[in-house]
């Protein structure tokens, strides 16, 4: 491993020819900038081989702060060190987004990456099946991937100032990593605790569940989608950044108006998905969301709601009400909520809502006709 303060070869024992090989294809200012960066890196203990192997040499100091000291290990060796069976380890590595490695004896896995995957062993130790552990790690990795993607522009703004050299960016990235890493772990740990608590509070474990020793595979649920009207047309008029901003603002508004037992599930392009065991409360929240969108200057929303049996997998929901609610949303008029008869019946027809028949419709992929109702608040 390479660490600050260790005796390492310095650039004065590195031949000019070695450095020249790292500058192939670069000319002018780019060549000069890279040559200065290489000298700076060599002075800080990095080797020519490490610089040559890096796709982004500017990030070597920051990566070292984040645990990457240039050491590599084979999947088989990582299996031995972690105690995870080789086949399960390889599946976990793929779930973590690491490339497939055909030769298990090839020492090509960065040690820091292998150690990160090996920590998923706790999922197996607490009793999860290997397939469950792989699915859990995949969901976690996808979430972190979205977070990293969201941080792309803020990080660039922090690191790259006008006229910055490669050394400037390398030093800024290292300083940012040194400031951020000590706090990232505790933050993620505490956020995970919040989600665990909410999950256990949301799961009503009653007589039936205790008798069978398992949660029901499917449960009665109401599902709603709300999308921005004319989003496709807007895509021809607005720049991509403005379009993304509208979708992001819709998601933020949805999260603001949601209250238990209504749950915000996800965004799908220009739409948000909400679910609840209480149809009435779900419809009320969707109506609040439509109003909030109008107040905040978003394009008008339309929404559709359906009820039925659905199953939860990795935080997402699957089943007939999901498909039907999506189809119904496409039929709703701007500024309205369209509801299936099954959802209306499950609501108990509260007096604060008015249900106006909207006829029977055929929905793509749904057998028969579906009776629909337009719902709005009762006049006060």
N, C-alpha and C positions, 0 to 999 in steps of 0.2 A: 504494500500500500504506500501511497505518497501522501505525506502530510506536511503542513508548514513546519519549518524548523528542522526537518530531517535532511541529512546530507544527500544531495542529489547532484547529478552532473549539471554543470552550469554551461551557459552558451559559449564560454571561452574555451571549452574543450570540444565543442561541436563545430564541425567543419563548415566552412561557407557552402560547400557543395551540399551538405545536408539541408541547410536552410533554403538553398536555391531550389531544391526539389519540391519544397512546400509552396513555392511561388509560381510554379508552372501555370501558364495560362493567364496570369495577371499582368496588367500593364499600367503604366502611369501612376496616378494617385492611389489606385486600389493596390498596386504592387507595393508601393512605399508604406501604405497604411498596414498591410498584412506583415511586411517585414518588421515593422516596429512592434506589432503585436507579438510576433513570434519571439523576438528578443525579450520582451517583457515577460512572456510566459516561461521561457527558459530560465530567466532570472528567479522566477517564483517556484522553481522546482519541477516544472513539467518537462517531459522528454520529447524529443523529436517524434518518436513513435506515437506518443499520446496526441500530439498536435496533428500528425498526419491521419490518425484514425478518427479524429473528431469531425463531424459534419459542420459544427459551428464552434470553432476554436475560441471565439469570444466568450462562450458559456462555460469553458473548462473551470475557471475559478468558482463560479456559482455552483456548478455541478459538484465540485469537491466539497463545498459547504453542505450540500444536500446528500453527502455520503458516497459519491462516486469517486473512488480513488484509482480508477483504471484497472481494477482487478476483475478477472473473469473466472467463471466456473462452469463445469458441464452440468447438464440436468442430472446425470447419475450421481455426481458428487454432491449436488444440492439435495438430492433425495436422501443420501446417506447422512448429511449434516442435519437435515430437518426431521428425519424420521417419517417422511411422507412417502408412501409407495410411489414408485417412479411413474406409473401410468396416471395416478391421481395428480401427482405434481405437474405432469405435462398438461393435463386438462386445466388445472388451476392457472398455469402460466398462460395458456391461451385465453382463459376468461379474463386475465389481467391485461390482455392486449399485447402480450409479448409475441414475437414472431415464432412460427412453428420451426422446430429444430429436428431434423430427420435423424441426426446422429446423436444419441444420448451421451456419448463420450466426448463430444466436441465442446471444448471450454470456450464458449462464445456468449454465455449469459453474463451480463454485468453482475457482479456479486451483489451490489446494492439492490438490483431488481429481483434477483433470486431470493434474497433475504426478505424483501417485502412480500413476495408470494408465500414464502414459508411461514410467515406469521398468520396466514389463513388457516394454519393447522389447528388453531383454537376452535374453529368451526367444527372440525372433525372431533376434537377432544370433548366438546360439550354434547356430542351425540348426533350431529347432522349427518345424513347420508352423503357420500361423495358427490352425487349429482346435485343435492341441495346446496352443498358448500360451493360448488362450481357456479350454480345459478346466483347465489348470494354475492359472490365475488364479482361476477359479471355485471350485476346491477350496480354495485358499488363503484366499479371501474367506469361504467358509463356515466354515472353521476359526477364523478371527479373529472371525467373528460369534458363534460359540459361546463363544469366550473372553470377548468383550465382554459377552455375556448372563450368563455365570457371574460376572462382576465387578460386576453390577448391585447386588446386595445389599451386598457389601463397600464399594463406592464410596459408596453411600447412607449407610452407617453412618459412614464417614469424613467425609462432607460435611455431613450434616444432624444437628445436635445439637438437643435439645429447646428449642423457643423461638427457633430460628435465624431471622434475617431473611434477605431475599433478598440483601442485601449480604454477610452472613456466609457464605452458601453460595457466592456468586460469588467471594469472596476465598479461601475454602477450596479451591474447585475450581481456581483459578489456582495456588495454592501446591502442590496435589497434582500438577498437570500439570508444573510447574517441577521438582518432585522426581523424577517418574517418567520423563519423556520422555528425558532423557540416557541412561538405563539400558535403556529398552525396546528400542531398535534393536540394541545389542550382544547383549542376551539372545536376541532372536528370530534374529539372525544365527547365533549359536553353536548354538542348538537346531536350526536348519535344517542346519547342518554335521553334527550328530550323526545326523540322519535320512538325509542323503545317504550318510554312511559306512556306516550299517546297510544301506541299500538296495544299495550296491555289493557289500558283503560277502555279502548274501543271494542275489544273482544269480550262480549258477554259470555262467560263460561258458565252455563247453567246445568240443569239436571241431565239433559240429553247428551251434552258434550262430555260430562263426567262419566256417564254410563258407557259411552262408546270409546272414550279415551282419545277422541279426535274432534277437530272442528268440522262443521258441515262443509261438504265440497262446494255447494252452491247455496245461496241465500236469496230471500226476497229483497229486491233493491229497486230504487228508482234512479234513473240516469238522465242527465240533461246535457245537451250541447248548446253553446251559444257562439255564433260566429258573426264576423263583420260583413255586412251586406256590401256587395260590389267590390270585394277585396281583389278579385282577379282583374277587374277593370282598373282599379287603383294601381295595380302593378304596372300598367302601361303608362301611367301618369307620374308616378313618384319614383324617386331614386331608391335603390334597395335599402339604404340606411333609414329613410323615412318610413318605408313599408315595414321594416323590422321593428321600428319604434312603435308603430301602431299595434302590432301583435304583442309586443312586450307590455305596452300600457294596458291592453285588455287583460293580460294575465295578472298584472299587478292589481287592477281593479277587482278582478274575480277573487283574488286572495284577500283583498280588503273586506269584501262584503260577506265572505263565507263565515258562518258560525256553526258550531256543532248542533245537530248531528250531520250537517252538510259538510262534505269533504271535497276539496279541490284536488283533482287527480292529475291533470296534465294539460299542456297546450298541444294542439295539433295544427300547425300553420296559423291560420287566422281564427281558430276556434279554441274554446276551453271546454273541458269536460268536468262535470261535477256529479257526485253521487250522494245518496242519502237513504237511510231506512225510513225517513219521514217525507212522504211525497209533498205534503202541504208546505213544509218548511223549505223544501227544495224549490218549489215553484215560487215561493215568496222571495227567496234569495235571487233567483233568476230575474224576477221582475225588478228587484233592487239593482241588479247589475245592468239591466237595460237602461234604467234611469241614470245610473252613475255614468255610463258611457256617454249619454246625451249631455250631461252636465259638464263633463270633461272634454267635450269637443271631438269625441271619436265618431266614426261613421256609425250609422244606426245598426243595432244588433237584431238578430232574430234567433229564436231558441225553440228547441223541441225536447219533449220529455216522454219517457216510456218507463213502464214498470214490468218486472218479471224476475226470473231466477238468473243470477249471475255469479260467477266465481272469481275470486281474487287470486291473482298470480303475480308475485313480485311487485305489488303495489298498483298493478293495473287490473282492469276488470274486463271480463269476457262473458258473452252470452247474448241472448236475443234482445234484451232491453237496450244493450249498447248499440247493436246494429239498427234497431228500429228508431231509437232516439236520433241517431245520425241522419237517417233517411227523412224523418219528420222535420228536422231542422231545415232541410232544403226546401220544404214546402211552405214554411212559415213566412208570413208577410213581414216586412221591415218593422221593427218595434213591437213585435208580438211574440207570444209564447203559444206554441201548438202542442197539445197533449193528447196522448192516446187514451182510449176509454179505460184500459187497464190501469193507467196512472190515475185517472179521475176517480175510479172506484176505490183505489187503494188510499186516496186522500181523505175519504169520508165526506167529501163535498162540504168543506167549511164555509161558514156564512160570509167570511171576509173575501171570498173569491167568487167570481162569476164565470160559469162555464157555458160557452156558446157553441152549439153544434156546428161543426165545420164539414160534415159529410164523411162518407166512407171513401177511402183512397187505396189504390194499389201501390205498394212500395216495392221497389226493386229488391229481389232476393227474399221477399217476405211472402209466404203463401196466403192466399185469400185477400180480403179487403180489411183495412184497419179503420175503425171508427175514430175520428179525430174531433177535438174540441179546442176552441180558442179560449184562453183563460186570461182574465184581468181582475184587478182589484174592484171590490164593490164600492160604490159611491158612499162617501161618508156623510 
